[in-house]
Amino acid sequence: MATVLVVEDDEFVRSAMIRDLTGRDHAVRSAGRALDALRDIAHFPPDVVVLDLGLPDLDGAEALKMLRAISDVPVIVATARDDESEIVRLLRAGADDYVVKPFSGDHLNARLEAVLRRARSGSPADTTLRCGGLAVDVARREATLDGTALELTRREFDLLAYLCARPGTVVTRKELLSAVWRQTYGDDQTIDVHLSWLRRKLGESASQPRYLHTVRGVGVRLSPPAG
């Protein structure tokens, strides 16, 4: 199983790809715009990216260039043009492989598995975030507290990983809503409820925090316990 980020603006195509890849036991995230994908990659690096070149906000080659500036995650570009010179240019610009539309789920999955095999044959990067006794492996989507595995929901994991990547920094609710919930507006109560659930699993409470410290009127800060 791999964590796959599908970057595709066509909702029908994106839904079909998500459905197929999920059916093959991959964990799938998606974005319809290049800038949204870049933010996602910066915060929660996937194992592989499937990047459509016909995005509404950025040219595909430019999106690939910006992606390579922040990450070495394997990238499979999806193009509607079987243009050899264009494909060669993209491979030289940092793409790891390509598929030409329309493509089948079997074809994409075979390319995906080949890219992952090549990526995993090298020295594995340490994708684990640490803060005190907390360890959050972003790539494997696993978290432990003092060596004991934490049973987290998808949203709880994303929330913990985002905060753990910014230890000691006060993160506003607005930022959490945008980065973790992918919403520009919403109810603070949703965030508070998830923080409450996360605190319970970390063995703490708002009145007696160990890791998650509320900064009244601003947001929340994740810091290791004192001492």
URDAUR-V566668 format. One line per field, one symbol per residue. ss: DSSP state (h for helix, s for strand, l for the rest). phi: phi as a letter, one per 40 degrees, with the letter a starting at -180 (. if undefined). burial: # if it has 9 or more other C-alpha atoms within 8 Angstrom, else .. A space follows every 10 residues. Layout:
BEGIN
ss->???
phi->???
burial->???
END
This chain:
BEGIN
ss->llssssslll hhhhhhhhhh hhhlllssss sllhhhhhhh hhhllllsss sslllllllh hhhhhhhhhh lllssssssl lllhhhhhhh hhllllssss llllhhhhhh hhhhhhhhhh lllllllsss sllsssslll lssssllssl lllhhhhhhh hhhhllllls sshhhhhhhl lllllllhhh hhhhhhhhhh hlllllllll lsssslllss sslllll
phi->.bcbbcbacc cccccccccc ccccgccbba abbccccccc cccbdccabb bcccccbacd cccccccccb abddbbcbbc bcbdcccccc ccchccaabb ccbccccccc cccccccccc ccccccbccb agccbbcccc fbbbbfgbcc cbcdcccdcc cccccbcgcc bccccccccc cfbcaicdcd ccccccccdd ccgaaccbcb bcbcbdgbib bbbcccg
burial->.########. ...#..##.# ##...##### ########## ##.####### #####..### #.######.. #.#######. ......#..# #.######## ....#..##. ##..##.... .......### #.#######. .####....# ....###### ####..#..# ###..##### .......... #..####### #..###..## ###.#..### ####...
END
